[in-house]
Amino acid sequence: MKAIKNLTILAIVSFTLFSFGTFVQKKWVVPAKYVTMKNPVDAKTDAAIGKSLYTKHCKSCHGAKGEGDGPKAAEMKGDLGDFTSAVFQKQTDGELFYKTTTGRDDMPEYTKKMPNDEDRWLVVNYMRTLKK
């Protein structure tokens, strides 16, 4: 009886640890060249274009205000992030550009949907306006 109890406890602990491990998202490592990359597009330039691109390509998952609550958010497995948070806003423009460009997990890479680098930089500029 004691062996069954111990096996049951072991199974519950193992399942809990496995479940926790599948929901914890890995750190998104950005190559050094992107961390220090400067945004070549002035933040005051074409703000309406950046918003339009965000609305078309990002809003469905990340939400209108960038809080990760878009209509498709529930379908996603990973953390969509909160663009309004200090942690998000602390990232460099280059880091945001890299993540927008390459994507990962549920987030697609955007070199085909937005092949022009300037468009992705405009989206980065717009994400900077999404602060609380």
Rosetta constraint file for C-alpha pairs under 8 A:
AtomPair CA 1 CA 5 HARMONIC 6.34 0.50
AtomPair CA 2 CA 6 HARMONIC 6.16 0.50
AtomPair CA 3 CA 7 HARMONIC 6.07 0.50
AtomPair CA 4 CA 8 HARMONIC 6.04 0.50
AtomPair CA 5 CA 9 HARMONIC 6.24 0.50
AtomPair CA 6 CA 10 HARMONIC 6.07 0.50
AtomPair CA 7 CA 11 HARMONIC 6.03 0.50
AtomPair CA 8 CA 12 HARMONIC 6.23 0.50
AtomPair CA 9 CA 13 HARMONIC 6.15 0.50
AtomPair CA 10 CA 14 HARMONIC 5.98 0.50
AtomPair CA 11 CA 15 HARMONIC 6.02 0.50
AtomPair CA 12 CA 16 HARMONIC 6.08 0.50
AtomPair CA 13 CA 17 HARMONIC 6.15 0.50
AtomPair CA 14 CA 18 HARMONIC 6.02 0.50
AtomPair CA 15 CA 19 HARMONIC 5.96 0.50
AtomPair CA 16 CA 20 HARMONIC 6.08 0.50
AtomPair CA 17 CA 21 HARMONIC 6.08 0.50
AtomPair CA 18 CA 22 HARMONIC 6.37 0.50
AtomPair CA 19 CA 23 HARMONIC 6.64 0.50
AtomPair CA 20 CA 24 HARMONIC 6.40 0.50
AtomPair CA 23 CA 78 HARMONIC 7.55 0.50
AtomPair CA 25 CA 78 HARMONIC 6.61 0.50
AtomPair CA 25 CA 79 HARMONIC 7.08 0.50
AtomPair CA 30 CA 34 HARMONIC 6.66 0.50
AtomPair CA 30 CA 35 HARMONIC 6.63 0.50
AtomPair CA 30 CA 95 HARMONIC 6.25 0.50
AtomPair CA 30 CA 98 HARMONIC 7.01 0.50
AtomPair CA 30 CA 99 HARMONIC 7.72 0.50
AtomPair CA 31 CA 35 HARMONIC 6.63 0.50
AtomPair CA 32 CA 36 HARMONIC 6.59 0.50
AtomPair CA 33 CA 37 HARMONIC 6.13 0.50
AtomPair CA 34 CA 94 HARMONIC 4.70 0.50
AtomPair CA 34 CA 95 HARMONIC 5.70 0.50
AtomPair CA 34 CA 97 HARMONIC 7.75 0.50
AtomPair CA 34 CA 98 HARMONIC 6.36 0.50
AtomPair CA 35 CA 92 HARMONIC 6.17 0.50
AtomPair CA 35 CA 93 HARMONIC 7.69 0.50
AtomPair CA 35 CA 94 HARMONIC 5.10 0.50
AtomPair CA 35 CA 95 HARMONIC 5.10 0.50
AtomPair CA 36 CA 92 HARMONIC 7.37 0.50
AtomPair CA 36 CA 94 HARMONIC 6.28 0.50
AtomPair CA 37 CA 93 HARMONIC 7.25 0.50
AtomPair CA 37 CA 94 HARMONIC 4.74 0.50
AtomPair CA 37 CA 95 HARMONIC 7.97 0.50
AtomPair CA 38 CA 93 HARMONIC 6.69 0.50
AtomPair CA 38 CA 94 HARMONIC 6.17 0.50
AtomPair CA 39 CA 93 HARMONIC 6.08 0.50
AtomPair CA 39 CA 94 HARMONIC 6.74 0.50
AtomPair CA 39 CA 121 HARMONIC 6.60 0.50
AtomPair CA 40 CA 121 HARMONIC 7.66 0.50
AtomPair CA 41 CA 45 HARMONIC 6.95 0.50
AtomPair CA 41 CA 118 HARMONIC 6.98 0.50
AtomPair CA 41 CA 121 HARMONIC 6.45 0.50
AtomPair CA 41 CA 122 HARMONIC 6.92 0.50
AtomPair CA 43 CA 47 HARMONIC 7.08 0.50
AtomPair CA 43 CA 122 HARMONIC 7.64 0.50
AtomPair CA 43 CA 125 HARMONIC 5.43 0.50
AtomPair CA 43 CA 126 HARMONIC 7.98 0.50
AtomPair CA 46 CA 50 HARMONIC 6.67 0.50
AtomPair CA 46 CA 122 HARMONIC 7.48 0.50
AtomPair CA 47 CA 51 HARMONIC 6.31 0.50
AtomPair CA 47 CA 122 HARMONIC 7.14 0.50
AtomPair CA 47 CA 125 HARMONIC 7.44 0.50
AtomPair CA 47 CA 126 HARMONIC 6.54 0.50
AtomPair CA 48 CA 52 HARMONIC 6.08 0.50
AtomPair CA 49 CA 53 HARMONIC 6.13 0.50
AtomPair CA 49 CA 122 HARMONIC 7.01 0.50
AtomPair CA 50 CA 54 HARMONIC 6.12 0.50
AtomPair CA 50 CA 119 HARMONIC 7.05 0.50
AtomPair CA 50 CA 122 HARMONIC 4.45 0.50
AtomPair CA 50 CA 123 HARMONIC 4.60 0.50
AtomPair CA 50 CA 124 HARMONIC 7.69 0.50
AtomPair CA 50 CA 125 HARMONIC 6.82 0.50
AtomPair CA 50 CA 126 HARMONIC 5.33 0.50
AtomPair CA 51 CA 55 HARMONIC 6.06 0.50
AtomPair CA 51 CA 123 HARMONIC 6.81 0.50
AtomPair CA 51 CA 126 HARMONIC 5.75 0.50
AtomPair CA 52 CA 56 HARMONIC 6.21 0.50
AtomPair CA 53 CA 57 HARMONIC 5.98 0.50
AtomPair CA 53 CA 58 HARMONIC 7.71 0.50
AtomPair CA 53 CA 119 HARMONIC 7.44 0.50
AtomPair CA 53 CA 123 HARMONIC 6.46 0.50
AtomPair CA 54 CA 58 HARMONIC 4.92 0.50
AtomPair CA 54 CA 59 HARMONIC 6.10 0.50
AtomPair CA 54 CA 123 HARMONIC 5.82 0.50
AtomPair CA 54 CA 126 HARMONIC 7.46 0.50
AtomPair CA 55 CA 59 HARMONIC 4.90 0.50
AtomPair CA 55 CA 60 HARMONIC 7.67 0.50
AtomPair CA 55 CA 64 HARMONIC 7.31 0.50
AtomPair CA 56 CA 60 HARMONIC 7.98 0.50
AtomPair CA 58 CA 62 HARMONIC 5.81 0.50
AtomPair CA 58 CA 63 HARMONIC 7.41 0.50
AtomPair CA 59 CA 63 HARMONIC 4.49 0.50
AtomPair CA 59 CA 64 HARMONIC 5.35 0.50
AtomPair CA 59 CA 66 HARMONIC 7.30 0.50
AtomPair CA 59 CA 70 HARMONIC 6.04 0.50
AtomPair CA 60 CA 64 HARMONIC 7.94 0.50
AtomPair CA 60 CA 70 HARMONIC 4.76 0.50
AtomPair CA 60 CA 71 HARMONIC 5.48 0.50
AtomPair CA 60 CA 72 HARMONIC 5.59 0.50
AtomPair CA 60 CA 73 HARMONIC 7.40 0.50
AtomPair CA 61 CA 68 HARMONIC 6.34 0.50
AtomPair CA 61 CA 69 HARMONIC 6.55 0.50
AtomPair CA 61 CA 70 HARMONIC 4.34 0.50
AtomPair CA 61 CA 71 HARMONIC 6.24 0.50
AtomPair CA 61 CA 72 HARMONIC 4.92 0.50
AtomPair CA 61 CA 73 HARMONIC 4.74 0.50
AtomPair CA 61 CA 80 HARMONIC 7.45 0.50
AtomPair CA 62 CA 66 HARMONIC 5.03 0.50
AtomPair CA 62 CA 67 HARMONIC 6.07 0.50
AtomPair CA 62 CA 68 HARMONIC 3.99 0.50
AtomPair CA 62 CA 69 HARMONIC 5.67 0.50
AtomPair CA 62 CA 70 HARMONIC 5.06 0.50
AtomPair CA 62 CA 73 HARMONIC 6.92 0.50
AtomPair CA 62 CA 80 HARMONIC 6.38 0.50
AtomPair CA 62 CA 81 HARMONIC 7.67 0.50
AtomPair CA 62 CA 82 HARMONIC 7.83 0.50
AtomPair CA 63 CA 67 HARMONIC 5.92 0.50
AtomPair CA 63 CA 68 HARMONIC 5.48 0.50
AtomPair CA 63 CA 69 HARMONIC 4.86 0.50
AtomPair CA 63 CA 70 HARMONIC 3.70 0.50
AtomPair CA 63 CA 71 HARMONIC 7.27 0.50
AtomPair CA 64 CA 70 HARMONIC 6.93 0.50
AtomPair CA 65 CA 83 HARMONIC 7.93 0.50
AtomPair CA 65 CA 84 HARMONIC 7.66 0.50
AtomPair CA 65 CA 130 HARMONIC 6.18 0.50
AtomPair CA 66 CA 82 HARMONIC 5.93 0.50
AtomPair CA 66 CA 83 HARMONIC 4.94 0.50
AtomPair CA 66 CA 84 HARMONIC 6.38 0.50
AtomPair CA 66 CA 127 HARMONIC 7.50 0.50
AtomPair CA 66 CA 130 HARMONIC 6.35 0.50
AtomPair CA 67 CA 81 HARMONIC 6.84 0.50
AtomPair CA 67 CA 82 HARMONIC 4.31 0.50
AtomPair CA 67 CA 83 HARMONIC 5.87 0.50
AtomPair CA 67 CA 84 HARMONIC 6.42 0.50
AtomPair CA 68 CA 73 HARMONIC 6.57 0.50
AtomPair CA 68 CA 79 HARMONIC 7.99 0.50
AtomPair CA 68 CA 80 HARMONIC 5.09 0.50
AtomPair CA 68 CA 81 HARMONIC 5.65 0.50
AtomPair CA 68 CA 82 HARMONIC 5.52 0.50
AtomPair CA 68 CA 83 HARMONIC 7.65 0.50
AtomPair CA 69 CA 73 HARMONIC 5.61 0.50
AtomPair CA 69 CA 74 HARMONIC 7.94 0.50
AtomPair CA 72 CA 76 HARMONIC 7.02 0.50
AtomPair CA 73 CA 80 HARMONIC 7.41 0.50
AtomPair CA 76 CA 80 HARMONIC 7.89 0.50
AtomPair CA 76 CA 106 HARMONIC 6.21 0.50
AtomPair CA 77 CA 106 HARMONIC 6.86 0.50
AtomPair CA 78 CA 105 HARMONIC 7.19 0.50
AtomPair CA 78 CA 106 HARMONIC 6.87 0.50
AtomPair CA 81 CA 88 HARMONIC 7.51 0.50
AtomPair CA 82 CA 88 HARMONIC 6.75 0.50
AtomPair CA 83 CA 88 HARMONIC 5.49 0.50
AtomPair CA 83 CA 89 HARMONIC 6.72 0.50
AtomPair CA 83 CA 127 HARMONIC 6.66 0.50
AtomPair CA 83 CA 128 HARMONIC 7.95 0.50
AtomPair CA 83 CA 130 HARMONIC 6.24 0.50
AtomPair CA 83 CA 131 HARMONIC 7.21 0.50
AtomPair CA 84 CA 88 HARMONIC 6.92 0.50
AtomPair CA 84 CA 89 HARMONIC 6.91 0.50
AtomPair CA 84 CA 130 HARMONIC 5.16 0.50
AtomPair CA 84 CA 131 HARMONIC 4.20 0.50
AtomPair CA 84 CA 132 HARMONIC 5.59 0.50
AtomPair CA 85 CA 89 HARMONIC 6.24 0.50
AtomPair CA 85 CA 131 HARMONIC 6.90 0.50
AtomPair CA 85 CA 132 HARMONIC 7.39 0.50
AtomPair CA 86 CA 90 HARMONIC 5.88 0.50
AtomPair CA 87 CA 91 HARMONIC 7.12 0.50
AtomPair CA 89 CA 128 HARMONIC 6.75 0.50
AtomPair CA 89 CA 131 HARMONIC 7.92 0.50
AtomPair CA 91 CA 95 HARMONIC 6.14 0.50
AtomPair CA 91 CA 96 HARMONIC 6.85 0.50
AtomPair CA 92 CA 96 HARMONIC 6.52 0.50
AtomPair CA 93 CA 97 HARMONIC 6.04 0.50
AtomPair CA 93 CA 124 HARMONIC 6.58 0.50
AtomPair CA 94 CA 98 HARMONIC 6.07 0.50
AtomPair CA 95 CA 99 HARMONIC 6.25 0.50
AtomPair CA 96 CA 100 HARMONIC 6.02 0.50
AtomPair CA 96 CA 124 HARMONIC 6.33 0.50
AtomPair CA 97 CA 101 HARMONIC 5.95 0.50
AtomPair CA 97 CA 120 HARMONIC 6.53 0.50
AtomPair CA 97 CA 121 HARMONIC 6.35 0.50
AtomPair CA 97 CA 124 HARMONIC 6.35 0.50
AtomPair CA 98 CA 102 HARMONIC 5.98 0.50
AtomPair CA 98 CA 103 HARMONIC 7.96 0.50
AtomPair CA 99 CA 103 HARMONIC 5.32 0.50
AtomPair CA 99 CA 104 HARMONIC 7.85 0.50
AtomPair CA 100 CA 109 HARMONIC 6.72 0.50
AtomPair CA 100 CA 110 HARMONIC 6.46 0.50
AtomPair CA 100 CA 120 HARMONIC 6.97 0.50
AtomPair CA 101 CA 109 HARMONIC 5.31 0.50
AtomPair CA 101 CA 110 HARMONIC 5.00 0.50
AtomPair CA 101 CA 111 HARMONIC 5.90 0.50
AtomPair CA 101 CA 120 HARMONIC 7.16 0.50
AtomPair CA 102 CA 108 HARMONIC 7.23 0.50
AtomPair CA 102 CA 109 HARMONIC 4.29 0.50
AtomPair CA 102 CA 110 HARMONIC 6.55 0.50
AtomPair CA 102 CA 111 HARMONIC 7.50 0.50
AtomPair CA 103 CA 107 HARMONIC 5.01 0.50
AtomPair CA 103 CA 108 HARMONIC 4.90 0.50
AtomPair CA 103 CA 109 HARMONIC 4.24 0.50
AtomPair CA 103 CA 110 HARMONIC 7.16 0.50
AtomPair CA 104 CA 108 HARMONIC 6.30 0.50
AtomPair CA 104 CA 109 HARMONIC 7.13 0.50
AtomPair CA 110 CA 114 HARMONIC 5.46 0.50
AtomPair CA 110 CA 115 HARMONIC 7.08 0.50
AtomPair CA 111 CA 115 HARMONIC 4.51 0.50
AtomPair CA 111 CA 116 HARMONIC 7.47 0.50
AtomPair CA 111 CA 117 HARMONIC 7.97 0.50
AtomPair CA 114 CA 119 HARMONIC 6.42 0.50
AtomPair CA 114 CA 120 HARMONIC 6.76 0.50
AtomPair CA 115 CA 119 HARMONIC 7.86 0.50
AtomPair CA 116 CA 120 HARMONIC 7.06 0.50
AtomPair CA 117 CA 121 HARMONIC 6.34 0.50
AtomPair CA 118 CA 122 HARMONIC 6.16 0.50
AtomPair CA 119 CA 123 HARMONIC 6.40 0.50
AtomPair CA 120 CA 124 HARMONIC 6.32 0.50
AtomPair CA 121 CA 125 HARMONIC 6.26 0.50
AtomPair CA 122 CA 126 HARMONIC 6.26 0.50
AtomPair CA 123 CA 127 HARMONIC 6.12 0.50
AtomPair CA 124 CA 128 HARMONIC 6.41 0.50
AtomPair CA 125 CA 129 HARMONIC 7.08 0.50
AtomPair CA 126 CA 130 HARMONIC 7.14 0.50
